[in-house]
């Protein structure tokens, strides 16, 4: 069984690919991604800005949390 609760398939795939990278220590963990996703949903965020992207895991978590009209 997985220790990653309700991790969407695109995030799981990206996490697994990133885990093979030599600098994988720089990535956002699955727990951090889920936490970020939850916080954005709790505050009903519609606009976000991410500065500095490694492989895009946290950006994907953000995008999945935003509503259809989010930016």
C-alpha positions as CSV (number, residue, x, y, z in Angstrom):
1,X,0.0,0.0,0.0
2,X,1.1,3.6,-0.6
3,X,2.0,6.0,2.2
4,X,0.9,8.9,0.0
5,X,-2.8,9.6,0.6
6,X,-5.0,10.4,-2.4
7,X,-2.0,11.4,-4.6
8,X,-3.4,12.2,-8.1
9,X,-1.8,10.0,-10.8
10,X,0.0,12.9,-12.6
11,X,1.7,13.8,-9.3
12,X,2.6,10.2,-8.6
13,X,4.2,9.9,-12.0
14,X,6.1,13.1,-11.7
15,X,7.3,12.1,-8.2
16,X,8.6,8.8,-9.4
17,X,10.4,10.3,-12.4
18,X,12.0,13.0,-10.2
19,X,13.1,10.4,-7.6
20,X,15.5,9.0,-10.3
21,X,17.2,12.4,-10.8
22,X,20.6,12.9,-9.1
23,X,19.4,16.1,-7.3
24,X,16.1,14.6,-6.2
25,X,16.7,15.9,-2.7
26,X,15.5,19.3,-4.0
27,X,12.0,18.2,-4.8
28,X,8.9,18.9,-2.8
29,X,7.8,15.8,-0.9
30,X,4.5,14.1,-1.5
31,X,3.4,15.2,2.0
32,X,4.3,18.8,1.3
33,X,2.5,18.7,-2.0
34,X,-0.7,17.4,-0.3
35,X,-0.4,20.0,2.4
36,X,0.1,22.8,-0.1
37,X,-2.9,21.5,-2.1
38,X,-5.1,21.4,1.0
39,X,-4.1,25.0,2.1
40,X,-4.9,26.4,-1.3
41,X,-8.3,24.8,-1.2
42,X,-9.0,25.9,2.3
43,X,-8.4,29.6,1.5
44,X,-10.2,29.3,-1.9
45,X,-7.2,30.5,-3.7
46,X,-7.7,31.7,-7.3
47,X,-4.4,33.3,-8.0
48,X,-0.9,32.0,-7.1
49,X,2.7,32.7,-8.1
50,X,5.5,30.2,-7.8
51,X,9.0,31.4,-8.1
52,X,11.6,28.8,-8.8
53,X,10.5,25.4,-10.2
54,X,12.6,22.2,-10.0
55,X,10.5,19.6,-11.8
56,X,7.1,21.2,-11.2
57,X,5.8,18.9,-8.5
58,X,4.6,21.7,-6.2
59,X,3.4,23.7,-9.2
60,X,1.3,20.7,-10.2
61,X,-0.1,20.4,-6.7
62,X,-1.0,24.1,-6.9
63,X,-2.6,23.8,-10.4
64,X,-4.7,20.8,-9.2
65,X,-6.0,22.8,-6.2
66,X,-7.2,25.9,-8.2
67,X,-10.7,26.2,-9.6
68,X,-11.4,26.3,-13.3
69,X,-11.0,30.1,-13.4
70,X,-7.8,30.0,-11.3
71,X,-4.5,31.5,-12.5
